[in-house]
Amino acid sequence: MASHGVARTFRVRTEEQRLRDLEKIRKYRDLEDEARAQATSGTFSPYLFQLTGKLLRINPEYYTIWNIRRRCLLSSLLSCATSQQQQLDPHDSAPSDGDVLQSELAFTIPLLMQFPKCYWIWNFRQWVLSQAILRLPVPDARDIWKTELGLTSKMLSKDQRNFHAWDYRRLVIARLEGPELQGKSMAEEEFSYTRQAIRRDLSNFSAWHNRSQLISRLLEDRGADRVTRAALLTEELELVREALNLGPEDQSLWYYHRFLISQIVNRGVGQTFVPDLTMDEKVAHLRREIEEIKGLLEDYDDVKWIYESLLEYTVALERLEDRTEPGDRVGDLRAWLAQLRALDPMRIGRWDDFEREIG
């Protein structure tokens, strides 16, 4: 059989390869059995700790082994580990908690590089970092958490859409801002970071989402007045408009654009970062966005997001202007609905409901 003009080949294992694979499986099963037997007996020793390392390098998805590794750390490696101290030279001293925790963070880095979306690795690192807060002086713990933030930046530079890494980054930021690490707001820095991420990849949904979550905090930190808030709204509309001109088929861009429009049209449901916009300013913003989006149709007449946004924004504009009838816009509304029925027939019921709603 051929695929894209290239003959598909099938790899056949030799008997030698098959036997090697069976030997690997046998060794893995032996490691697993020994680790489970030790854990069942309650012997969470440095030896069992070494076994967990061997198993996790082979299979980092094995969450039970991560839990056993935690027990080993708490029982025999952290805070005056007596069993380890007995094996040391009398002139040596046991590693400090800081050394042990740093070693654990280093242990997981090669695993993250190979399995960047493995939840259990991220979860274990989070636990190790929480131990740093409990066991180390605040300056030392804070340094470790700041280093962790740098790691998330490196991970996201390699895979901008790794949602595990984005979730983890938000967690790290929250801890760095918290009282346990004597932190302060990092909204300004993170807002700048989302801009960098968007420049690298316009389709980065997580970056746009983070940006939407940061705006209100950012303005509060700046002590922003009415003028400053309105200026930021204009800047954000220009930013996402430029992105839409490059990729109007990208759903993540429309989500952010709709977030901004919701801040303008706000009807008292939820918070808006521009609460003091006048009605004239709201209408002016909406009219401009509608005209800009209409301009996209010249080159992109097959993108459903354009028609859907035109429908929603036009209806929102009529409500702001307190119109009871669509008037001269009815022809446009019908045309856009017809396009949506053709481009997105799976949601025909929604378009029928929309038509009934607008009369």
N, C-alpha and C positions, 0 to 999 in steps of 0.2 A: 504494500500500500504506500502511496506517496502523500506527502503533506507539503503544500505550497511549493510543489515542484521538486522537493527533496525526498529521496527515498528514505523511508523510516527503517532504522536498523534495530535489531533486538539483541540485547546483551545476554549471553548464555554463561552462567557461572560454571567454572570448571569444578571438578571434584575437590581439588585442593582448596579453592576459594570457599566452597560450601563447608568443608571441614573447619576452615579458619573461622568462619562465621559462627558455626556451632560452638567452637571453643570460646569465642567472645561471649556468647550467650551463657555458656556454663559458668564462666568467671563472674559475669554480672550476677547471675543467680546465687552463686556462692557468697559474693559480697553482700547481697541483699539479705540472704538468710542469716549471715553472721551478724549484720547490723541489727536486724529485727530481734534476734535472740538476745543480744547484749542489752538492747533497749527494754525488752520484756523483763529481764532480770533486774532492771533498775540501775545498771552499771553504766552511767553516763561519763565515761572516762576519756582521757585524751586519745586512747586507742580507738574508741568508737567514733570520736570526733574525726580522726583520720579516715576511717571507713566512710563517713558521710561525704567527705571531700572527694573520694574516689568515685562514689556513686553519682554525686551531683555533676561531676564533670562529664559523665556519660549521659545522664538523664536529669536535667535541671527542672523538669516538670513534676518530679516526684516530691510532692509537697510534704508527705509524711517524713521524709528524710530531712527536709529543711527544719521541721519541728523538732526532730531528734537533735539536729545540730544546735538549735537554740538551747535545748536542755543541757547539752554538753557544755556549752559556753557558761551557762549559769551555774552548773554543778562543779565544773573542774577547771575552768580557765579564767573566769572573771572573779575579781575580788578575792585575793589571797587563795589561790588554788593549791590546796595542800598536796593533792596527788601529784601535781606537776612539780611542785617545789621539792618533793622527795627525790625526783629524778635529776635535779640540777646539781651542778658542782657546788660545794659549800660556799665558794667564793663568789658565785654568781647570784643574781637576784632574779625573782620571777618577773616576767614582762608586766608592765603596768596595764591597767585597763585600757588606757589610750592606745598602747601598742597593739593589744589584742583586737580592739575595735578597728583600728586602721588596717590591720592584717585581714580582717574579715571583709572590709570594703574592697581591698585589693583582690581578694579571692574571687569576688563576683564579677570584676570588670571583664576578664576574658569570656566569662559566660554571657554577659550582656552583649559583648561584641558579636558573639555567635548566635545568640538567641535574644535579640533586642525587644521582642514583644512577649517574652515569658513573664507572666504576672508574678510568679513565685519569686523570681530573682529580685524584682522591684520591691516586693513585699518584705523580703528578708533585709534588703538594704535599709528600708524604712525602719524596721525593728532595730537594726544595729545603730542607726542614727539616734533613735529614741533613747537607747542605752547611753549614748554619749551625753545627752542632756541630763540623764539621771546620775551619771558617775563622774563626769569631768567638770572642772571649773568652767564657768560661762565663756570666757574668752577662747578656751581650747575647743569647747563644743561648738561655738559659733564658727570658728575657723573650719571645722570639719563640715558643717552644713554649707558654708560658702563654697568650699571645694566641690560639694555635691551639686550645687547650682551650676558650677562650671561644667560638670560632667553632663548634666541634662542639655546644656547648650551644645556640647560636642555631639551628643547623640542626635539631637534635632537637626544639626547641620548635615548629618548623613541621611536622616530620614525625617523630613519635615512633617510628615503626616502620622508619625507614630503616636497614636492617642495615649498609649501607656506612658510615654515619656512626657507628654503634655500634662496629663493628670498628675504625674509625679512631680513635675516642675511646680505646678500650683500648690501642691502639698509642701514642697521645700520652701517656697516663697512665704506661705502662711506661717511656717515655723520660724523662719528668719525674721518675720515681722512681729512675732509674738513676744510676750513678756518673759517667757522662759529663757530666751536668748537675748533679752534686753534690746529687742529690735524696734524698728520704726517702719513706717509705710515705705514700700518699694514700688508704689504705683507708677511713679515717674519713669523709673528704670525699665519696668516691665512694659509700659506703653511704648517706649522706644524700641524694646526688643521685638514687639509684635510688628512694628514698622519694618524692621530689618527682615523678619521672617516673611512678610508679605512681599517685599521686594524680590526675595529669592524665589518665591512661589506664590503667585496670585491666588491659586486654588487652595491655599492653606486654610481650611475651615476653622481649625483650632485657633490659629492666630487671629482671625477675624472675630471669633467668639470671645477670646480673651480680651481683645480690644474693646468690645462692647461692654464687658463686665468691669473694665477698669476706668471708663470715662468718668463716671460719677465720683469715684474715689479720687481720681486725679484732680478734678475741679475743686473738690473739697480741700484737698491738700494745698492747692494753689490759692485758696481763699477767693475763688473766682466770682466776679460780679456779673451782672446781666450782660454787659458788653463782651466780656471774655468768654462767657458761655456761648453766646451767639456766634462769636468768631470761630470757636472750635467746631461748632456744628457746620459752619460753612466750609471749614478746612476738611472735615471728614467727608462731607458730600462731594467735594472736589476730588478727594483721594479715591473714593469708591467709583466715582464717575469715570475717572481716568482708567481704572481697572476694567470697568464694564466696556469701555471703548475697545479694549484689547481682547476681552474674553466674555462677551455677553451670554455665552452658553453655560457659564460657570455658576452653578447653583449657590455656592458659598458667597459669592459677591452679592447676589440678590438678597440673601438672608441679611447681610449687613446693611444693605441699602434700605431694606424694609424696617430694620431696627431703627435706623435714623428717621425714616418717615414716621414711624410710630411715636418717636419723641416729639415730632412736630405736631402731629394730629392729636396727641394725647387728650383723652376725654375724661381725665380724672381717674382712670384705672391704672394703678401702678405709678411708679416714679418716672419723671422725665428730667433730663439734665438741663433742659432749657424751659423752665416753668414760666418765665416772664416774656415769652414771645407774644407780640401783639397779633391780632387776627390778620391784619394786613401783612405782617411778616410771614405768618404761616401760609397764607394764600400765595404770596410771592414765591416762597420756596417750592410749594407744590406745583405751581404752574411751570416754574423753570425745569423741575425734574421731569415733568410730563413731556415738555417740549424736547428735552435732551434725549429722552427714551424714544420718542417718535423718530428722532434722527437716526437711531440705530436700525430702524426698519429698512433704511435705504440699502444697507449691506447685509442685514441679517433678518430676512423675512420668514425664517423657518425656526426661530427660537421661541419656544412657548413662554419662557419667563418674561419676555418683553411684553407680549399681549396680556399676560396675567397681571403684571405690574401696572400696565396702562389702565386696565379695567379697575383695579382696586384703588389706584391713586386718583383716577377721574371721579369715581364715586365719593371718595373721601373729600375731594375738592368741592364737589357739589354740596356735601353736608356742611363743610366749613362756610360756604357761601349761602347756606340755608335755602338751597333750591329744592323745590318739591317735584320738579319735572326735569328730565335730562335735557330738554330743549334741543339746541343745535348739535349736541354731542351724541344724540341717540344713534345716528348713523355710524359713528365711530365705534360705539359700544357694541352694536350688532355685528359689525365687521370683525372686531377683535374676538367676540364670542365664537363666531363662525370659524375663525382660524384656530382657536383653542380646541374646538370640537374635532377639527381635522388633525391637529398635531398631538392631541392628548385624548384619544377616544376612550381610554380606560376610565377616565373620570367624567364621563358624559353627564352623569347625575349631578355632579357639582356644578357644571356649567348650566344645566337646566335650572338648578336652584338659584344660581346667581342671576339668571335672566328673570326669574319670577321676583326675586328680591328688588331688582331695579325697575321692574315694571316694563 
